[in-house]
């Protein structure tokens, strides 16, 4: 267990995160900063997620409300343009499990300090499916098509 700031594991800069994680992080940060909502979120999500944007926006809002209902301490999220990844944000990303990682509902327990946070596991899986599915759709759209 870390005992001082120097014992805390170094977190990667936001720029080094995979695209799906950066999009999820930006969305969560923007929602926290502009709660209850901001009209600029959906257009940005539409650029990266396409038709899944409205669903993704709703799922992220549900996750933040679920975390807020269970948290036992003050959480630290950066502003949307921050270049550093905060430990609470890293736990949220770990819980969703994008970019080939498995979803980790136990990370939400660490984030909130509440064992009931595991009840958000179905929401985490749907978030993962939404963001990862958009990446797969983009990859398929870029594949060359052989004309007979």
Residue pairs with C-beta under 8 A, 6 or more apart in sequence:
2 8
2 9
8 87
11 84
11 85
11 86
11 87
11 90
12 85
13 83
13 84
13 85
14 22
14 25
14 82
14 83
14 84
14 85
15 22
15 83
17 25
17 85
17 93
17 99
18 98
18 99
19 48
19 135
20 98
20 99
20 131
20 132
20 134
20 135
21 93
21 98
21 99
23 44
23 45
23 48
23 49
23 131
24 60
24 93
24 96
24 98
24 127
24 131
25 85
25 89
25 92
25 93
26 44
26 80
27 41
27 44
27 45
27 56
27 57
27 60
28 60
28 63
28 64
28 77
28 89
28 92
29 77
29 78
29 79
29 80
29 82
29 89
30 38
30 40
30 41
30 80
31 37
31 38
31 41
31 60
31 61
31 64
32 64
32 77
33 77
33 79
33 80
34 41
37 61
41 57
42 53
42 54
42 57
45 52
45 53
45 54
45 56
45 57
46 53
48 134
49 56
49 130
49 131
49 134
50 134
50 137
52 130
52 133
52 134
55 130
56 127
56 130
56 131
56 134
59 123
59 126
59 127
59 130
60 127
62 123
63 92
63 96
63 120
63 123
63 124
63 127
66 117
66 119
66 120
66 123
67 75
67 92
67 108
67 111
67 112
67 117
67 120
70 108
70 112
70 114
70 116
70 117
70 120
71 111
71 112
71 113
71 114
72 112
72 113
72 114
73 113
75 88
75 111
76 86
76 87
76 88
76 89
77 86
77 88
77 89
78 84
78 85
78 86
78 89
88 111
91 107
91 108
91 110
91 111
92 107
92 108
92 111
94 101
94 104
94 107
95 103
95 104
95 105
95 107
95 108
95 111
95 120
95 124
96 103
96 124
96 127
96 128
96 131
97 103
97 104
97 124
97 128
98 128
98 131
98 132
99 132
103 121
103 124
103 125
103 128
105 117
105 118
105 120
105 121
105 124
106 118
108 117
108 118
108 120
108 124
109 115
109 117
109 118
111 117
